[in-house]
Amino acid sequence: MSTLLDQDIANQTLNMSPVGTVIFNADNRITWVNQAMREFVNAKNDQLINLSFSELNSKYLDGFSDHPDLWKVASATSQQSRWLISLDSPQNEANSAQNVRYYVDVTEIMKLKTECRNLKDQLENHSTADLLTGLLNNRSLLQSLEPQVSRSRRYGNPLSVIVMQINDFETNSDTIKPATDQVLTAVSFYLRDQMRWVDLVGRTGDQEFTLILPETTKTDALTLANKINKRLGEMSLPDSPEVTATINAKFGVEEWRKGDDSTILLRKARENSVTLKNEEPVT
């Protein structure tokens, strides 16, 4: 048997709650706000009462279109921002004239996420390998390309690059839906196996791989690109060997020309890339 909570006890409990609580009337204006919420936005009770939901947001909360329940509070007396997550309570048919919205302080969680992202960036800046595939990362590959360009500039040796961007993929399984990471790992294994000891391959974007091919003409680089393109038509996945993926990608192949530096060479390859089906030759 349930009993109704005394009104004074209910108000006292909500007021002492660490979760910000705001009650709106039928006109969507604030009729009651607890102590936690007043502290969150650094405002007095009379500054909040009778504000509309939109006025509360414009004065005290900054929203984000891609995260409608996430709010940032920029306090005028504090240099550290506070982050809140909002949650509407289920509508009570017996009291439809009021709406309760709760605000949870997630500042510490956001700080941890920021620190984690910063640490990941620092790790990647000090690492030479891509964390997922083990191939060279973008920074290391660019550093490795520079001496190859200098060598071609000095001696006139051929040097080609292949930039491959994965567009999408399909599998032969209706039950196993591999993650993109599995596909990227499978491709990285195959590319590594195709490389000569002088060649270099790296993951230079989310779904982009770049091959540096010293002593290789554009004709020979096109031959390799076509071989890779054909193999992408039936790629086994390392975590699910019984599943094969058909991977669609676009290829850009470019040979170093006099006047090209590393950036120009890669830009030309990307600008000249074309999307192909697995039966089509790269030209």
C-alpha positions as semicolon CSV with decimal commas, in nm:
position;residue;x (nm);y (nm);z (nm)
1;M;0,000;0,000;0,000
2;S;0,150;0,333;-0,107
3;T;0,114;0,658;0,082
4;L;0,149;1,012;-0,043
5;L;0,465;1,193;0,065
6;D;0,411;1,499;0,279
7;Q;0,443;1,814;0,066
8;D;0,694;1,982;0,298
9;I;0,910;1,670;0,311
10;A;0,896;1,638;-0,068
11;N;1,001;2,001;-0,115
12;Q;1,283;1,966;0,137
13;T;1,406;1,645;-0,028
14;L;1,408;1,801;-0,376
15;N;1,573;2,116;-0,247
16;M;1,857;1,918;-0,086
17;S;1,904;1,690;-0,388
18;P;2,241;1,719;-0,570
19;V;2,046;1,700;-0,896
20;G;1,923;2,033;-1,029
21;T;1,543;2,037;-1,036
22;V;1,325;2,291;-1,217
23;I;0,944;2,290;-1,226
24;F;0,764;2,461;-1,513
25;N;0,394;2,549;-1,525
26;A;0,157;2,501;-1,819
27;D;0,293;2,820;-1,977
28;N;0,643;2,671;-1,962
29;R;0,759;2,919;-1,699
30;I;0,957;2,833;-1,389
31;T;0,755;2,810;-1,070
32;W;1,012;2,636;-0,850
33;V;1,386;2,566;-0,860
34;N;1,599;2,384;-0,607
35;Q;1,925;2,488;-0,442
36;A;2,146;2,270;-0,664
37;M;2,014;2,432;-0,980
38;R;2,063;2,780;-0,837
39;E;2,425;2,691;-0,763
40;F;2,474;2,537;-1,107
41;V;2,379;2,857;-1,289
42;N;2,501;3,093;-1,013
43;A;2,166;3,272;-0,982
44;K;1,927;3,363;-0,703
45;N;1,580;3,222;-0,673
46;D;1,403;3,546;-0,774
47;Q;1,624;3,568;-1,085
48;L;1,497;3,229;-1,206
49;I;1,132;3,225;-1,103
50;N;0,894;3,305;-1,391
51;L;1,162;3,264;-1,658
52;S;1,050;3,067;-1,962
53;F;1,246;2,765;-2,077
54;S;1,396;2,963;-2,366
55;E;1,486;3,253;-2,134
56;L;1,660;3,014;-1,896
57;N;1,866;2,881;-2,185
58;S;1,953;3,220;-2,334
59;K;2,062;3,369;-2,000
60;Y;2,234;3,079;-1,830
61;L;2,280;2,777;-2,058
62;D;2,452;2,723;-2,393
63;G;2,308;2,434;-2,590
64;F;2,442;2,220;-2,872
65;S;2,237;2,120;-3,176
66;D;2,407;1,779;-3,206
67;H;2,362;1,707;-2,833
68;P;2,023;1,857;-2,735
69;D;2,046;1,733;-2,374
70;L;2,396;1,871;-2,311
71;W;2,437;2,220;-2,168
72;K;2,733;2,440;-2,083
73;V;2,715;2,696;-1,804
74;A;2,962;2,982;-1,833
75;S;2,959;3,144;-1,490
76;A;3,047;3,511;-1,469
77;T;3,230;3,454;-1,139
78;S;3,412;3,134;-1,233
79;Q;3,669;3,071;-1,502
80;Q;3,579;2,702;-1,518
81;S;3,274;2,604;-1,718
82;R;3,014;2,370;-1,576
83;W;2,850;2,099;-1,789
84;L;2,498;1,966;-1,735
85;I;2,287;1,688;-1,881
86;S;1,910;1,748;-1,875
87;L;1,631;1,496;-1,840
88;D;1,256;1,557;-1,855
89;S;1,041;1,364;-1,610
90;P;0,756;1,154;-1,753
91;Q;0,433;1,349;-1,787
92;N;0,187;1,287;-1,506
93;E;-0,168;1,283;-1,642
94;A;-0,300;1,376;-1,300
95;N;-0,089;1,692;-1,299
96;S;-0,033;1,779;-1,665
97;A;-0,013;2,149;-1,579
98;Q;0,341;2,105;-1,450
99;N;0,659;1,974;-1,606
100;V;0,974;1,881;-1,415
101;R;1,320;1,894;-1,570
102;Y;1,629;1,756;-1,399
103;Y;1,989;1,871;-1,457
104;V;2,282;1,645;-1,366
105;D;2,629;1,793;-1,321
106;V;2,866;1,606;-1,556
107;T;3,154;1,852;-1,535
108;E;3,400;1,594;-1,400
109;I;3,304;1,348;-1,673
110;M;3,360;1,612;-1,941
111;K;3,697;1,701;-1,788
112;L;3,799;1,335;-1,795
113;K;3,688;1,305;-2,158
114;T;3,891;1,613;-2,249
115;E;4,197;1,481;-2,065
116;C;4,158;1,143;-2,235
117;R;4,133;1,309;-2,577
118;N;4,440;1,523;-2,503
119;L;4,638;1,219;-2,388
120;K;4,537;1,031;-2,702
121;D;4,650;1,325;-2,918
122;Q;4,981;1,339;-2,731
123;L;5,029;0,965;-2,775
124;E;4,961;0,988;-3,146
125;N;5,199;1,285;-3,177
126;H;5,479;1,083;-3,016
127;S;5,397;0,757;-3,189
128;T;5,508;0,652;-3,535
129;A;5,238;0,386;-3,579
130;D;4,864;0,401;-3,626
131;L;4,700;0,260;-3,311
132;L;4,448;0,042;-3,496
133;T;4,644;-0,106;-3,785
134;G;5,007;-0,081;-3,676
135;L;5,094;0,090;-4,004
136;L;5,273;0,423;-4,018
137;N;5,050;0,708;-3,905
138;N;5,001;1,022;-4,111
139;R;5,280;1,221;-3,946
140;S;5,536;0,943;-3,980
141;L;5,445;0,869;-4,339
142;L;5,488;1,235;-4,436
143;Q;5,825;1,241;-4,263
144;S;5,926;0,925;-4,452
145;L;5,815;1,069;-4,785
146;E;6,036;1,378;-4,757
147;P;6,373;1,200;-4,806
148;Q;6,229;0,998;-5,093
149;V;6,124;1,317;-5,270
150;S;6,467;1,468;-5,204
151;R;6,633;1,159;-5,351
152;S;6,421;1,176;-5,667
153;R;6,487;1,547;-5,697
154;R;6,862;1,489;-5,672
155;Y;6,904;1,176;-5,885
156;G;6,590;1,176;-6,099
157;N;6,482;0,833;-5,970
158;P;6,116;0,743;-6,022
159;L;5,887;0,771;-5,720
160;S;5,513;0,702;-5,712
161;V;5,240;0,717;-5,452
162;I;4,902;0,547;-5,427
163;V;4,629;0,704;-5,214
164;M;4,340;0,465;-5,148
165;Q;4,018;0,582;-4,981
166;I;3,765;0,319;-4,871
167;N;3,411;0,430;-4,953
168;D;3,195;0,143;-4,829
169;F;3,179;-0,234;-4,804
170;E;2,936;-0,526;-4,813
171;T;2,970;-0,877;-4,668
172;N;2,845;-1,223;-4,763
173;S;2,683;-1,268;-4,421
174;D;2,336;-1,164;-4,312
175;T;2,408;-1,240;-3,946
176;I;2,760;-1,107;-3,892
177;K;2,794;-0,733;-3,939
178;P;3,164;-0,651;-3,901
179;A;3,271;-0,317;-3,767
180;T;3,462;-0,081;-3,993
181;D;3,769;-0,145;-3,775
182;Q;3,772;-0,510;-3,886
183;V;3,768;-0,407;-4,251
184;L;4,048;-0,154;-4,198
185;T;4,256;-0,416;-4,018
186;A;4,204;-0,670;-4,298
187;V;4,307;-0,414;-4,560
188;S;4,616;-0,316;-4,360
189;F;4,725;-0,682;-4,337
190;Y;4,692;-0,723;-4,712
191;L;4,872;-0,399;-4,799
192;R;5,161;-0,485;-4,569
193;D;5,199;-0,821;-4,746
194;Q;5,220;-0,649;-5,086
195;M;5,502;-0,416;-4,995
196;R;5,865;-0,458;-5,094
197;W;6,121;-0,381;-4,827
198;V;6,176;-0,034;-4,973
199;D;5,805;0,050;-4,990
200;L;5,613;0,229;-4,716
201;V;5,244;0,214;-4,632
202;G;5,048;0,412;-4,376
203;R;4,699;0,492;-4,261
204;T;4,669;0,862;-4,336
205;G;4,299;0,917;-4,263
206;D;4,002;0,745;-4,102
207;Q;3,958;0,521;-4,407
208;E;4,254;0,634;-4,617
209;F;4,576;0,443;-4,686
210;T;4,881;0,583;-4,864
211;L;5,156;0,380;-5,030
212;I;5,501;0,525;-5,105
213;L;5,675;0,337;-5,385
214;P;6,041;0,433;-5,448
215;E;6,199;0,332;-5,778
216;T;5,849;0,285;-5,921
217;T;5,702;0,444;-6,231
218;K;5,339;0,542;-6,257
219;T;5,279;0,248;-6,493
220;D;5,405;0,000;-6,233
221;A;5,215;0,179;-5,957
222;L;4,894;0,146;-6,162
223;T;4,958;-0,226;-6,194
224;L;4,983;-0,257;-5,817
225;A;4,673;-0,041;-5,764
226;N;4,473;-0,266;-5,998
227;K;4,593;-0,574;-5,810
228;I;4,482;-0,420;-5,480
229;N;4,149;-0,311;-5,629
230;K;4,079;-0,664;-5,751
231;R;4,169;-0,814;-5,414
232;L;3,930;-0,579;-5,236
233;G;3,648;-0,761;-5,414
234;E;3,690;-1,056;-5,179
235;M;3,863;-0,972;-4,854
236;S;3,857;-1,214;-4,559
237;L;3,816;-1,056;-4,217
238;P;4,069;-1,145;-3,944
239;D;3,812;-1,174;-3,662
240;S;3,556;-1,359;-3,877
241;P;3,746;-1,572;-4,135
242;E;3,424;-1,721;-4,266
243;V;3,302;-1,376;-4,366
244;T;3,430;-1,203;-4,679
245;A;3,385;-0,836;-4,756
246;T;3,349;-0,661;-5,090
247;I;3,519;-0,327;-5,042
248;N;3,463;-0,031;-5,272
249;A;3,739;0,225;-5,283
250;K;3,877;0,510;-5,488
251;F;4,239;0,525;-5,598
252;G;4,470;0,810;-5,681
253;V;4,804;0,724;-5,842
254;E;5,069;0,986;-5,908
255;E;5,437;0,990;-6,000
256;W;5,678;1,255;-5,877
257;R;5,747;1,531;-6,127
258;K;6,007;1,805;-6,116
259;G;5,887;2,084;-5,890
260;D;5,675;1,856;-5,668
261;D;5,729;1,845;-5,295
262;S;5,567;1,590;-5,065
263;T;5,252;1,794;-5,013
264;I;5,202;1,862;-5,385
265;L;5,263;1,497;-5,477
266;L;5,001;1,371;-5,232
267;R;4,757;1,647;-5,328
268;K;4,782;1,549;-5,696
269;A;4,715;1,186;-5,607
270;R;4,407;1,277;-5,403
271;E;4,275;1,518;-5,665
272;N;4,310;1,256;-5,939
273;S;4,150;0,974;-5,740
274;V;3,851;0,796;-5,891
275;T;3,592;0,562;-5,739
276;L;3,603;0,214;-5,893
277;K;3,419;-0,113;-5,880
278;N;3,639;-0,411;-5,813
279;E;3,633;-0,519;-6,178
280;E;3,738;-0,180;-6,312
281;P;4,103;-0,104;-6,381
282;V;4,275;0,198;-6,229
283;T;4,402;0,416;-6,512
